Amino acid sequence: MAYGYDPMLDFGTIDLGFDDDGDDRPTWPSPGSANLVIEDKYEPLFTSATWTIRATVNGTVISESTSAPKSHSEAFVKRWARQMIRTQYDRLRQLGVDADSEYVKWGGIPDDLTP
């Protein structure tokens, strides 16, 4: 066995894939690139039906209300939507929802969202 230079052990040419450009911030979707949909869904059962308010972002359910035996009033749906936006504000922004404009659309005051 001969000792000497082995090119297989030359670690100077290994690319570990680290780019040290200082930009290690996460990239989030731009506001408004995702759609928030809030609706009072009718769910038929065998002999009755229930209604549930459901919030989805691009088809993914992010929040649901408890079921009710009749449809919810428009005022209740608006209150529920504003509360959901306030409590999930950061998550909605990370998903690409323009949470500020959605909050105003559901009857909220923009100052309610500032910490």
SULUR-V645696 format. One record per residue. N is the residue number from 0. RES is the residue in three letters. SS is DSSP state (helix for helix, strand for strand, loop for the rest). PSI is psi in degrees with one decimal (* if undefined). BURIAL is 1 if it has 24 or more other C-alpha atoms within 12 Angstrom, else 0. Layout:
n:N res:RES ss:SS psi:PSI burial:BURIAL
n:N res:RES ss:SS psi:PSI burial:BURIAL
This chain:
n:0 res:MET ss:loop psi:124.9 burial:0
n:1 res:ALA ss:loop psi:139.6 burial:0
n:2 res:TYR ss:loop psi:144.9 burial:0
n:3 res:GLY ss:loop psi:-156.7 burial:0
n:4 res:TYR ss:loop psi:125.7 burial:0
n:5 res:ASP ss:loop psi:113.3 burial:0
n:6 res:PRO ss:helix psi:-20.8 burial:0
n:7 res:MET ss:helix psi:-19.7 burial:0
n:8 res:LEU ss:helix psi:13.9 burial:0
n:9 res:ASP ss:loop psi:95.0 burial:0
n:10 res:PHE ss:helix psi:-6.0 burial:0
n:11 res:GLY ss:helix psi:-16.6 burial:0
n:12 res:THR ss:helix psi:4.8 burial:0
n:13 res:ILE ss:loop psi:129.1 burial:0
n:14 res:ASP ss:loop psi:110.9 burial:0
n:15 res:LEU ss:loop psi:-4.2 burial:0
n:16 res:GLY ss:loop psi:12.7 burial:0
n:17 res:PHE ss:loop psi:120.3 burial:0
n:18 res:ASP ss:loop psi:111.8 burial:0
n:19 res:ASP ss:loop psi:65.6 burial:0
n:20 res:ASP ss:loop psi:2.7 burial:0
n:21 res:GLY ss:loop psi:-1.1 burial:0
n:22 res:ASP ss:loop psi:79.2 burial:0
n:23 res:ASP ss:loop psi:21.8 burial:0
n:24 res:ARG ss:loop psi:143.8 burial:0
n:25 res:PRO ss:loop psi:147.0 burial:0
n:26 res:THR ss:loop psi:124.4 burial:0
n:27 res:TRP ss:loop psi:156.5 burial:0
n:28 res:PRO ss:loop psi:151.6 burial:0
n:29 res:SER ss:loop psi:145.8 burial:0
n:30 res:PRO ss:loop psi:132.7 burial:0
n:31 res:GLY ss:loop psi:-1.6 burial:0
n:32 res:SER ss:loop psi:-11.3 burial:0
n:33 res:ALA ss:loop psi:152.2 burial:1
n:34 res:ASN ss:loop psi:124.8 burial:1
n:35 res:LEU ss:strand psi:125.1 burial:1
n:36 res:VAL ss:strand psi:125.5 burial:1
n:37 res:ILE ss:strand psi:123.0 burial:1
n:38 res:GLU ss:strand psi:154.9 burial:1
n:39 res:ASP ss:strand psi:103.6 burial:1
n:40 res:LYS ss:strand psi:134.4 burial:1
n:41 res:TYR ss:strand psi:124.7 burial:0
n:42 res:GLU ss:strand psi:100.8 burial:0
n:43 res:PRO ss:strand psi:142.0 burial:0
n:44 res:LEU ss:loop psi:-170.9 burial:0
n:45 res:PHE ss:loop psi:-50.4 burial:0
n:46 res:THR ss:loop psi:0.7 burial:0
n:47 res:SER ss:loop psi:-166.8 burial:0
n:48 res:ALA ss:strand psi:159.2 burial:0
n:49 res:THR ss:strand psi:161.4 burial:0
n:50 res:TRP ss:strand psi:134.4 burial:1
n:51 res:THR ss:strand psi:132.5 burial:1
n:52 res:ILE ss:strand psi:128.5 burial:1
n:53 res:ARG ss:strand psi:131.2 burial:1
n:54 res:ALA ss:strand psi:127.3 burial:1
n:55 res:THR ss:strand psi:149.2 burial:1
n:56 res:VAL ss:strand psi:114.6 burial:1
n:57 res:ASN ss:loop psi:40.0 burial:0
n:58 res:GLY ss:loop psi:-8.5 burial:0
n:59 res:THR ss:strand psi:125.0 burial:0
n:60 res:VAL ss:strand psi:126.2 burial:0
n:61 res:ILE ss:strand psi:-17.2 burial:1
n:62 res:SER ss:strand psi:147.8 burial:1
n:63 res:GLU ss:strand psi:148.5 burial:1
n:64 res:SER ss:loop psi:175.1 burial:1
n:65 res:THR ss:loop psi:157.8 burial:0
n:66 res:SER ss:loop psi:150.5 burial:0
n:67 res:ALA ss:strand psi:152.3 burial:0
n:68 res:PRO ss:loop psi:-10.8 burial:0
n:69 res:LYS ss:loop psi:167.7 burial:0
n:70 res:SER ss:loop psi:151.4 burial:0
n:71 res:HIS ss:loop psi:149.4 burial:1
n:72 res:SER ss:loop psi:158.5 burial:0
n:73 res:GLU ss:helix psi:-39.9 burial:0
n:74 res:ALA ss:helix psi:-40.1 burial:0
n:75 res:PHE ss:helix psi:-43.0 burial:0
n:76 res:VAL ss:helix psi:-40.7 burial:1
n:77 res:LYS ss:helix psi:-43.4 burial:1
n:78 res:ARG ss:helix psi:-43.0 burial:0
n:79 res:TRP ss:helix psi:-42.4 burial:1
n:80 res:ALA ss:helix psi:-43.9 burial:1
n:81 res:ARG ss:helix psi:-42.4 burial:1
n:82 res:GLN ss:helix psi:-42.9 burial:1
n:83 res:MET ss:helix psi:-41.4 burial:1
n:84 res:ILE ss:helix psi:-41.5 burial:1
n:85 res:ARG ss:helix psi:-43.8 burial:1
n:86 res:THR ss:helix psi:-25.9 burial:0
n:87 res:GLN ss:loop psi:27.6 burial:1
n:88 res:TYR ss:helix psi:-51.5 burial:1
n:89 res:ASP ss:helix psi:-42.3 burial:0
n:90 res:ARG ss:helix psi:-42.7 burial:0
n:91 res:LEU ss:helix psi:-42.0 burial:1
n:92 res:ARG ss:helix psi:-38.4 burial:1
n:93 res:GLN ss:helix psi:-29.8 burial:0
n:94 res:LEU ss:helix psi:-9.4 burial:1
n:95 res:GLY ss:loop psi:12.5 burial:1
n:96 res:VAL ss:loop psi:136.8 burial:1
n:97 res:ASP ss:loop psi:82.6 burial:1
n:98 res:ALA ss:helix psi:-33.7 burial:1
n:99 res:ASP ss:helix psi:-48.1 burial:1
n:100 res:SER ss:helix psi:-33.1 burial:1
n:101 res:GLU ss:helix psi:-39.1 burial:1
n:102 res:TYR ss:helix psi:-43.1 burial:1
n:103 res:VAL ss:helix psi:-38.7 burial:0
n:104 res:LYS ss:helix psi:-33.3 burial:0
n:105 res:TRP ss:loop psi:12.1 burial:1
n:106 res:GLY ss:loop psi:13.0 burial:0
n:107 res:GLY ss:loop psi:159.6 burial:1
n:108 res:ILE ss:loop psi:127.3 burial:0
n:109 res:PRO ss:helix psi:-31.6 burial:0
n:110 res:ASP ss:helix psi:-19.2 burial:0
n:111 res:ASP ss:helix psi:-22.6 burial:0
n:112 res:LEU ss:helix psi:-15.3 burial:0
n:113 res:THR ss:loop psi:137.5 burial:0
n:114 res:PRO ss:loop psi:* burial:0
